[in-house]
Amino acid sequence: MDNNENQTLYNDADITRAARCLKAMSHPLRLKILCVLGNNAISVQDIVEQVGTSQSNISQHLAILREKDILGYRKEANRVYYFIDDERMLQLIRMMRDVFCSQH
């Protein structure tokens, strides 16, 4: 394949974004958060309960995932709900949940 064919097969911006997202997701606690979220919008308090660590620790990891455009959020009264807001990320998380997060 020559360079012109390579450029049509993939987009460098997409590759860069994928690498950035995979790096952010590679931390065990962040992966666990993403597995807990799946297709749902979940409050920080519920994430803390399901993941099992301190709220300050969860908040730090949520901030990293938001910074990398993996998570979106919305505020309702005094609660913040996080969700995965990119369909490609949802597909990746679904596959990762099937492989790594399923209960055996």
For each residue, the residues with C-beta under 8 A, 3 or more apart:
1: 5 6
2: 5 6
3: 6 7
4: 7 8
5: 1 2 8 9
6: 1 2 3 9 10
7: 3 4 10
8: 4 5
9: 5 6
10: 6 7 14 15
11: 14 15
12: 15 16
13: 16 17
14: 10 11 17 18
15: 10 11 12 18 19
16: 12 13 19 20
17: 13 14 20 21 69
18: 14 15 21 22
19: 15 16 22 23
20: 16 17 23 24 68
21: 17 18 24 25 68 69 70 89 92
22: 18 19 25 26
23: 19 20 26
24: 20 21 27 30 64 65 67 68 70
25: 21 22 30 31 34 65 70 96
26: 22 23 30 31
27: 24 30 31 61 64
28: 31 32
29: 32 33 51 53 57 58 61
30: 24 25 26 27 33 34 61 64 65
31: 25 26 27 28 34 35 96 100 101
32: 28 29 35 36 51 101
33: 29 30 36 37 47 51 58 61 62 65
34: 25 30 31 37 38 65 70 84 93 96
35: 31 32 38 93 96 97 100 101
36: 32 33 42 47 50 51
37: 33 34 40 41 42 47 71 82 83 84 93
38: 34 35 84 93 94 97
39: 84 90 94
40: 37 83
41: 37 74 81 82 83
42: 36 37 46 47 50 81 82 83
43: 46 47 79 80 81 82
44: 47 48 55 58 59 62 79 80 81 82
45: 48 49 55 79
46: 42 43 49 50
47: 33 36 37 42 43 44 50 51 58 62 82
48: 44 45 51 52 53 54 55 58
49: 45 46 52
50: 36 42 46 47
51: 29 32 33 36 47 48 58
52: 48 49
53: 29 48 57 58
54: 48 57 58
55: 44 45 48 58 59
56: 59 60
57: 29 53 54 60 61
58: 29 33 44 47 48 51 53 54 55 61 62
59: 44 55 56 62 63
60: 56 57 63 64
61: 27 29 30 33 57 58 64 65
62: 33 44 47 58 59 65 66 71 73 82
63: 59 60 66 67
64: 24 27 30 60 61 67 68
65: 24 25 30 33 34 61 62 68 70 71 82
66: 62 63 69 70 71 72 73 82
67: 24 63 64
68: 20 21 24 64 65
69: 17 21 66 86
70: 21 24 25 34 65 66 84 86 89
71: 37 62 65 66 82 83 84 85
72: 66 82 83 84 85
73: 62 66 80 81 82 83
74: 41 80 81 83
75: 79 80 81
76: 79 81
77:
78:
79: 43 44 45 75 76
80: 43 44 73 74 75
81: 41 42 43 44 73 74 75 76
82: 37 41 42 43 44 47 62 65 66 71 72 73
83: 37 40 41 42 71 72 73 74
84: 34 37 38 39 70 71 72 89 90 93
85: 71 72 89
86: 69 70 89 90
87: 90 91
88: 91 92
89: 21 70 84 85 86 92 93
90: 39 84 86 87 93 94
91: 87 88 94 95
92: 21 88 89 95 96
93: 34 35 37 38 84 89 90 96 97
94: 38 39 90 91 97 98
95: 91 92 98 99
96: 25 31 34 35 92 93 99 100 101
97: 35 38 93 94 100 101 102
98: 94 95 101 102
99: 95 96 102
100: 31 35 96 97
101: 31 32 35 96 97 98
102: 97 98 99
103:
104:
